[in-house]
């Protein structure tokens, strides 16, 4: 690639305008004699919620860790915002870490810090010039944005329920106004009502903040409710990417078993009922709307 063709570095507050903020090509991840990924390719579209599914041991979390630079692959290349993550030597060379936020499984909060102090960690890392007063204000705003009560900012993780810890982790992931949001099993361990609320919050944040979301999940309700596309990991690679109807049209046995099994049929039924209720509410609003006459 010539100097003229090389992607320029995004300015500090400039948003990525390309079609694919994440491009994975020929990814290989090995741990000793075990090969987890072999020639894995994936493109994530700008502004979408991409669900990532696969059986146990298919390397969903390993893929995410590779994209965010925590796992160095054996082979292949990963571009984030047009810059190679795999070829970067230092954090300074990557120039992308302040453009993504990550919610790890269970929240991964620092137990000795309050929720507010947890949220402040990435802000202090990337914006050390920010005053203490502004840090506190930002932390409170992010806590409320994640759906927690404002007084949660002064609580420790041990004082929170499982669902609240996930929201606190989400607040920290949103701390530096990311363009990319990585969510690793965000609804695992939540009851159905809590999971539904988290799904709706994710969609609202994605639409309001213009996020691209990389969402690892095994929750079929989440896939049907908020994911624009789904990437399926099997056979050490991404075997299919598309909408759920597109995936249902494929004949791969794992995809058919996953989406057409008992849980898959239940999720389809739940989504259909939700759509019917939404349509009924819309019709009712139209019927009760005042008519306009000339």
RAFEN-V283348 format. One record per run of one state. SS is the DSSP state (a for helix, b for strand, c for the rest). FROM is the first residue (numbers start at 1). TO is the last residue. If there is no record, write none. Layout:
ss: [SS	SS]
from: [FROM	FROM]
to: [TO	TO]
//
This chain:
ss: [c	b	c	b	c	b	c	a	c	b	c	b	c	a	c	a	b	c	b	a	c	a	c	a	c	b	a	c	a	c	b	c	a	c	b	c	a	c	b	c	b	c	a	c	a	c	a	c]
from: [1	22	32	34	45	49	55	60	68	75	81	83	85	91	95	97	100	104	114	115	127	132	146	150	155	156	157	160	162	174	180	185	192	210	212	217	220	227	229	235	237	243	244	249	253	261	262	289]
to: [21	31	33	44	48	54	59	67	74	80	82	84	90	94	96	99	103	113	114	126	131	145	149	154	155	156	159	161	173	179	184	191	209	211	216	219	226	228	234	236	242	243	248	252	260	261	288	294]
//
